[in-house]
């Protein structure tokens, strides 16, 4: 029952906060978006390697 309360609270926060952040949050410019997107794939690959190491040795 506690898990359902936590999940409900998280869902409610998500439903309320996401539209507010989209409406009032700062808009990143194209250059900032390009800088952030450059890091996405290397970080995902690092995460995959770390997960494999945890699976093998953990």
N, C-alpha and C positions, 0 to 999 in steps of 0.2 A: 504494500500500500504506500509506503514511503517513496518507493521508486516512482510510482505513478504521480505522486504529488510533485516530485522534483521535475519529472518530465513535463508535466502540465505547466509548471512555473516557467521552465525554459522555453516551452512553446509560446506561452503568452508573452514573455519578454521578446522573443523573436518576432512575433506578429506586431508588437508595438514599436520596437526599436528600429527594425529594418526600414520601414517607411519614413520614420523620422530622420534617420541617418541619410537616406537617399535624398530627402527633400532639403535638409538644412546643412548637410555635410559639405566640406570643401570639394570642389571638382578638380581632380588631378589633370594637369596639362599633358599633352602628348609626349613631351620629353620625359616627364616623371613616370608615365606609364611604361614607356620603352625601357627606362632604367630598371623598373621593378620586374618587368616581364623577362629581362635578361637573366634574372636570378632564379626563376621558377623551375626550369628543368634541372639545372645542377643541384638545387636543393632537394627536389624530388628523387633524383638518383642517389644522393647521399642518404636520404631517408630510407630508400629501398635497401641499400647496402647495410645500413645500421640494423634494419629489421631482420635481414638475413643473418647477420652476426648474432643478434640476440636469439634468434630461433636456433641456430646451430650450437651456440655456447651457453645459452641461458637456461 
